[in-house]
């Protein structure tokens, strides 16, 4: 076995800078060895299990004065993956994406046979799809459980603050919520004070659901269908000015018909 050769790439560095370099070089601790005047720490490729042929290593000499010397040997080799029964990452990514887009197992299998005709992975595709669907169900159940159990103003205040903090951290710039869309839940209404500059919008699905739920206020079914059509047209407004003007005209038109009086009063209150 040939002896490793080491090349010095940095010296006199501090611990913080060393940590940054360790992350940049994608290595993990391999072994630590105390020497006479320093502590020797060897690092190897963080993905050595996935790429066993990768011989890349870093060596650090930690001196008593708190400084470090950094050496490297060889280079990263990610050309040859280890033998595994698992699906390759690119294939898994394709399956996850198609699952997110709503494709069924049968549809995904047909697509994969076109993309990878030489692979016999039907059972693995099914397992990967079922695993991803289970993850999605867990997320939905968690969110629904959070809202149904803690649907209070304080919960939504924490939620609104958290979104702005997380988004600001991820994007490295300040993020402020400008619009909030949902139903007329009292918890959301009570938490809007947390977002003084944000606009409150009603979700279209909730609007039309509530409209149809109050359809009994209009005895004439044909007139109710015309009212529903008016609301659908209003929803297509592409500016605030058009929306406000159209909404006023629509209400004024409804008020001319006594059969729509109760429904008009309900709609205005909402």
Protein Blocks (a to p, Z undefined) as FASTA:
>chain_A
ZZdddddfbehiafklmmmmmmmnopadfbdcddfkbccdddddfklmmmmmbccdcddd
ddfkopacdddehjddfkbccddfbdcfklmmmmmmmmmnopafklmmmmmmmmmmmbcc
klmmmmmmmmmmmmmmmmmmmmmmmmmmmmcfklmmmmmmmmmmmmmmmnopacddfbdc
ddfbfklmmmmmmmmmbccdddfklmmmmmmmmmmmpmblmlmmmmmmmmmmmmmpcbfk
lmmmmmmmmmmmmmmpmklmmmmmmmmmZZ
